């Protein structure tokens, strides 16, 4: 502690930034960040990233010996554009704060930047789920909501939601699993991907664990084996709808993305006339969804 406070006395010298960075990053990194289990974490080297979906090949067809194989082609379907946005925050540390040895206030101010950065990233990421039932908030490639019963495809509309929106329960999870397994690609081929994660709000955290971890049928005295899949349960306070819940495949099998152009970086600038050190942190990223396959959700609107 004494060494740290002694270092603070050098805040207005060239040694200031590493000390401030350590305080800020320690706070930033200790906050739980489940995004890598829910999103494809990607990087970009330009301001705009464009993804295109493709209509895959159809099924193989029977051909006779020496007969030419039927020609098929992969055609481009929908497009999605991600714009890498900049997020920033700055604080000012005066010479008076240092001279008056307000170390606690300085440390809290710098650490707060790290917490604010992580909070912003998590809010932006989970807003993908918060807006998943609205096409204007979280559209997929096809222009409808990320979670919808009317995703257009070459074999007709497809769904990644329940026929009747339902709160989290043994019955609703089983229906979601059935919906998940029936999803087809653009040409009607089965995807054969499995749900891996159950995302819920903290209000449903214990229920989700009971439903997925019980060896027997949950909530009853029956000895029936619990047939619900073994999912990793993630609960997040950043879900604004306390009843909403989602089943997700591994990130590689769906289209939720966090695209980083620049990770969290800092710099400091000294205003000698005012006797103030400005400490700035910023990052650049885009968050969104393109492909809806690999995700099934319910807003839990049933009473």
C-alpha positions, 0 to 999 in steps of 0.5 A: 500500500505504501509503495502504491501511494508513493508511486501515485506521487509520480502521477504527473511524470512519465511513470503514471500510465502503467500504474493507472493501467494496472488499476483499471485493468485489474477491475476490468478483468475481474468482472465475469464475462460470459460473452465467449460462451454466447458469441463468436469473438472475432477481430477486424482490421477495418471500420466495416465488416460485411457478412453474406449468407449462402444458400447451400447445395441441395441433397445428392441425387441418384445417377447412373453409371457414366452419367454426368453429375447434376450441376448445383451451385451455391448462391448468395442469400442475405447480407449483414453489415457491422459498423465498428463503433468507438466507446470512450471514457475520461477522468481528470486527476488534479494535482491537488488530489495528489498533494492532498493524498486522496489515494483512495479517491484516485484509485476508485476513479481509475478502477471505475473506468475498467468497470464502466468499460466491461459494463458497457460491453456486457450491456451491448452484448445482451441487448442482442437478446433483449431485442431478439423478438423485435425485427427493428432491434435485432434483425437476422440476415433475413430481415425478421427478428432474430427469434421468429416463427417466420424466417424465410428460406427456399423450403418455406418459412422456418421457426426458432421459437415456441408455438406458444411462448412459455415460461421456463419449465420442463415442458417448454425446454423439451419443446425448444429442444424439438424446435432446435433439432428440426431446423433446416438450412436454406435448401432443407437439409438438417443441420444436426447441431445440438444446443449447448447453453441455456441462457436465463435471467437470475430470476430463473437461475435456480430453476434452470439448474434444477431442470438441467442437472436433476437426474430424475424428472424435476419437480415431481416424485416420479423416478422418470429419468430427466431427458432434458439435455445437459446444458451449461446454464448461464444467468445474466442480470443484463437480460431485461425480460426476467422471463425470457430464456434461450437455447444456444448451440456452440458459437461456431454454429450460430451467428451472434458476433462480437467483432473487435477493431481495437481492444481496451486502450488508454492514454494520459494527457497533462494539462500543465496550466490547469494542473490536471492529468486526463486519463482516457480509455477507449475501445472499438467493436461491433455487436450483433447477429446475422444467422438465426440458426443455432438459437431458439428462444422464448420471451416467456409471455405465457401467464 
